[in-house]
Amino acid sequence: MKLSWQVLQELEQKYGECFYLLDISKFKDNYCQLLDCFRSIYPNTNIGYSYKTNYIPKICQSVYELGGYAEVVSQMEYDLAKSIGVPPSRIIFNGPLKYDRDLERAVLANSIVNLDSLQEVKTIVELAKRLPEQTISVGLRCNFDIGTDRISRFGLDVENDGLDAIFKQFKELGNCQVIGLHCHFTTEQRSLESYALRAKKIIELNDRYFPDLPPKFIDVGGGYFGHMEDNLRQQFPFDIPTYREYAEVIATQFSQRFGRDVGPELIIEPGVALVANVMKFVGKIVGLKTIRSRHLALLTGSIHTVKPSKQLPLTIYKNELDSYRIESNIPIDLVGYTCMEHDCLYPEYPNAVGVGDYTVFDNVGAYSIVFKPPFIWPSPPIVSYDATLDTYTLARRQETSQDVFATYQL
Ligand SMILES: Cc1ncc(COP(=O)(O)O)c(C=O)c1O
């Protein structure tokens, strides 16, 4: 994507004063690179893309075309997968809240359903009793200690014999089987050590519950870091692992335990690692002011549109027409459109800026659009860039006031 002030101005004329830019080829590259790293060590690996991280249908469609699973955690996301043509058997249904009707429907449609609680186990047992002729297959989300301070609230506690009872009950029923083991933990450091430990512990569970023949799949969840620019990487007080390093600590344990070619399907559920660096946010500087010693530039975006957890990489494209500029040695706060004092997208930007400049924030693909509230302004459009054709098309139109208020009684 070759951006310049002129290109951005043309895009502005078509799509409005702020918009996201999605680079779908970059997403596909990330997907193939990550998968190749795992498959070069353990060939029977597949990706379940975490819809919640960024569910732009265009992204989800690419995942399906590339042979991946849709990893969903609600009926809303399940419905999206179906509506873009993903067959139920390519959907992994996770998450803590699955209504009985949704859980049963997904299981009967042959989706991979990972049970999260004893209550869900009970629903499945009742279903199996109601349909004695039918084989009911499920996965179990397992919760074990990986040394985190906080005890995760998800999945089934493997350390208090909870799983023993489930396996026993399923065996007695006769028509209920566990076809996979699943785990997912979110940790701040996303470290290699913690992934090595997850893989080790889930393989131990495999050995305990499947001593003769492994299950169909073992799913080690998501939570990996992706590619990032140096100035973002340097803000973390620890090393950022690469795709290859993650593959080495996880997939190697699988090939050592099961052999390269005959083991269970290894599923990984990346979100951030695939999508964070495939979106940019473009906002325009529309106002400048100085209040006592503070210089401010107002943008057509907000912290709600970019969701920064670190200082996002920023490129400013200078207005090529004559414009009002602040040329000063005093840093400028680039602030957002909301009425909140803390809405600052870039504190103390060190260089000169002017009205009509475009600010392009990078690395805004993960947990941004899915978390954008209808606070003060509707959501900006998403423009998708096709690198092969060098064209821009709309992936989501600008939200309107009518969209925002459509569900209220007026
Ligand atoms: C079950 C499950 N899988 C995968 C993910 C994706 O995580 P990330 O986007 O950090 O890779 C999540 C995120 O919370 C999750 O809950």
The ligand as a MOL file (V3000), in Angstrom:
LIG
                    3D

  0  0  0     0  0            999 V3000
M  V30 BEGIN CTAB
M  V30 COUNTS 16 16 0 0 0
M  V30 BEGIN ATOM
M  V30 1 C -10.8080 -19.2210 23.2640 0
M  V30 2 C -10.0050 -18.1670 22.6140 0
M  V30 3 N -9.2630 -18.4770 21.5370 0
M  V30 4 C -8.5270 -17.5500 20.8970 0
M  V30 5 C -8.4770 -16.2370 21.3400 0
M  V30 6 C -7.6410 -15.2500 20.5690 0
M  V30 7 O -6.7350 -14.5710 21.3180 0
M  V30 8 P -5.7070 -13.5410 20.6330 0
M  V30 9 O -6.5250 -12.5900 19.8330 0
M  V30 10 O -5.0220 -12.9140 21.7720 0
M  V30 11 O -4.8210 -14.3880 19.7680 0
M  V30 12 C -9.2130 -15.8750 22.4700 0
M  V30 13 C -9.1820 -14.4930 22.9990 0
M  V30 14 O -9.5620 -14.1660 24.0740 0
M  V30 15 C -10.0160 -16.8620 23.1320 0
M  V30 16 O -10.7630 -16.5500 24.2060 0
M  V30 END ATOM
M  V30 BEGIN BOND
M  V30 1 1 1 2
M  V30 2 1 2 3
M  V30 3 2 2 15
M  V30 4 2 3 4
M  V30 5 1 4 5
M  V30 6 1 5 6
M  V30 7 2 5 12
M  V30 8 1 6 7
M  V30 9 1 7 8
M  V30 10 2 8 9
M  V30 11 1 8 10
M  V30 12 1 8 11
M  V30 13 1 12 13
M  V30 14 1 12 15
M  V30 15 2 13 14
M  V30 16 1 15 16
M  V30 END BOND
M  V30 END CTAB
M  END
